[in-house]
């Protein structure tokens, strides 16, 4: 039996096989493929980070999550205050920002409408024009009124219908807080 410093004792069968190497994209070290975890979807069937780097990253992530969960109420309050000050300096009112932290607004500005840095309705105005989007808003208001009793949140659906009605009439409800 031979001894290899990197893998421990080797069987006679192992000495005949050529060593296959791969470079870790995190630490940039070249290591044997046995130092990488499997990953079915990658071309070579292995993860891009070696086991050591993956373990270190997982430990750091778990430590951050634990620290986040153990924050006291005072720490959370200070964090909100710091974020508010940052937003005030950027021109956003602290009250509006704190409100947005506490509860997402499903009517005036849902989170899933803001992907890509622009709200969908603003992109629609750019692509289709103001009049076409106003017509869409009238149709959407009708839809929300039509089915408000059947989706489980009738007050929210009626508020959305009112939002679209206002938008269709040229009044953008999102500009109230600004």
C-alpha positions in Angstrom: 0.0 0.0 0.0 1.3 3.5 -0.9 0.8 6.7 1.0 -0.2 10.0 -0.6 -0.1 13.1 1.6 -3.3 14.6 0.2 -5.6 11.5 0.4 -4.1 9.2 3.0 -3.4 5.5 2.3 -3.9 4.4 -1.3 -4.7 1.0 -2.6 -2.6 -0.6 -5.4 -5.5 0.1 -7.8 -5.4 3.8 -7.1 -1.8 4.2 -8.1 -2.5 3.1 -11.7 -5.3 5.8 -12.2 -4.2 9.2 -13.5 -4.9 12.1 -11.1 -7.7 14.5 -12.4 -7.3 18.1 -11.2 -9.7 21.0 -11.0 -9.3 24.6 -9.9 -11.6 26.0 -7.2 -13.1 29.3 -8.3 -13.2 30.7 -4.8 -9.7 30.0 -3.4 -8.1 29.5 -6.9 -6.2 26.4 -5.8 -5.9 23.4 -8.1 -7.0 20.3 -6.3 -8.0 16.7 -7.1 -11.6 16.2 -8.2 -12.2 14.1 -5.1 -11.9 17.4 -3.1 -15.1 18.7 -4.8 -18.7 17.8 -4.0 -20.9 16.4 -6.8 -23.3 18.7 -8.7 -25.4 16.9 -11.3 -26.2 19.9 -13.5 -22.7 21.1 -14.1 -20.7 20.0 -17.1 -18.1 18.0 -15.2 -20.6 16.9 -12.5 -18.8 18.8 -9.7 -19.3 22.0 -7.8 -17.2 25.0 -8.7 -16.0 25.5 -5.1 -13.9 22.9 -3.3 -15.2 21.2 -0.1 -13.1 23.4 2.2 -14.4 26.7 0.6 -18.0 25.4 0.6 -17.8 24.5 4.3 -16.3 27.9 5.2 -19.0 29.7 3.3 -21.8 27.6 4.9 -20.4 28.3 8.4 -20.2 32.0 7.7 -23.8 32.1 6.4 -25.1 30.2 9.4 -23.2 32.5 11.8 -24.8 35.6 10.1 -28.3 34.0 10.2 -27.9 33.1 13.9 -26.7 36.7 14.7 -29.7 38.1 12.8 -32.1 35.9 14.7 -30.6 36.8 18.0 -30.9 40.6 17.6 -32.7 42.3 20.4 -35.6 44.6 19.9 -33.3 47.6 20.6 -30.9 46.4 17.9 -33.7 46.0 15.4 -35.0 49.5 16.3 -31.5 51.0 15.8 -31.2 49.2 12.5 -34.5 50.7 11.3 -33.4 54.1 12.4 -30.1 53.9 10.5 -31.9 52.7 7.4 -34.4 55.6 7.8 -31.6 58.1 8.0 -30.0 56.6 4.9 -33.3 57.0 3.0 -33.8 60.5 4.2 -30.4 61.5 2.9 -31.4 59.8 -0.4 -34.7 61.9 -0.5 -37.2 59.3 0.7 -39.3 60.1 3.8 -38.5 58.1 6.9 -42.2 57.4 7.7 -42.9 55.9 4.2 -39.7 53.8 4.4 -40.6 52.5 7.9 -44.1 51.6 6.7 -42.6 49.8 3.7 -40.3 47.8 6.0 -43.2 46.7 8.2 -45.8 45.8 5.7 -45.6 45.3 1.9 -48.3 47.3 0.1 -50.2 44.9 -2.2 -52.3 47.6 -3.7 -50.1 50.7 -4.5 -46.7 49.1 -5.0 -46.5 45.3 -4.8 -42.9 43.9 -4.6 -43.4 41.6 -7.6 -44.2 44.5 -9.8 -40.7 46.1 -9.3 -38.4 43.5 -10.9 -35.7 44.9 -13.0 -35.8 48.4 -11.4 -38.9 49.6 -13.1 -42.6 48.9 -12.4 -44.4 47.0 -15.0 -47.0 49.7 -15.6 -44.3 52.3 -16.3 -42.7 49.9 -18.8 -46.1 49.4 -20.4 -46.5 53.2 -20.9 -43.1 53.3 -22.5 -43.9 50.5 -24.9 -47.6 50.9 -25.7 -48.3 54.5 -24.9 -50.3 56.4 -22.3 -53.8 55.9 -23.9 -53.4 52.1 -24.4 -52.3 51.7 -20.8 -55.3 53.8 -19.6 -57.6 51.5 -21.5 -55.9 48.5 -19.9 -56.3 50.1 -16.5 -60.1 50.5 -17.1 -60.4 46.8 -18.1 -58.3 45.7 -15.1 -60.5 47.7 -12.8 -63.6 46.0 -14.2 -61.9 42.6 -13.7 -61.1 43.3 -10.0 -64.7 44.4 -9.3 -66.1 41.4 -11.2 -64.3 38.8 -9.1 -63.6 40.6 -5.8 -66.0 38.3 -3.9 -64.4 35.1 -5.1 -60.6 35.4 -4.4 -60.6 35.7 -0.6 -59.5 39.3 -0.2 -62.5 41.4 -1.4 -61.3 44.7 0.3 -57.9 44.4 -1.3 -59.4 43.7 -4.8 -61.8 46.6 -4.5 -58.8 48.9 -3.5 -57.0 47.6 -6.6 -60.0 48.4 -8.7 -60.1 51.9 -7.3 -56.3 52.2 -8.0 -56.7 51.2 -11.6 -59.7 53.5 -12.0 -57.7 56.5 -10.7 -54.8 55.5 -13.0 -57.2 55.3 -16.0 -58.4 58.8 -15.2 -54.8 60.2 -15.3 -54.2 60.3 -11.6 -51.2 58.1 -10.6 -51.9 56.9 -7.0 -48.2 56.0 -6.5 -47.3 59.7 -6.4 -49.3 60.5 -3.3 -46.4 59.7 -0.9 -43.9 61.7 -2.9 
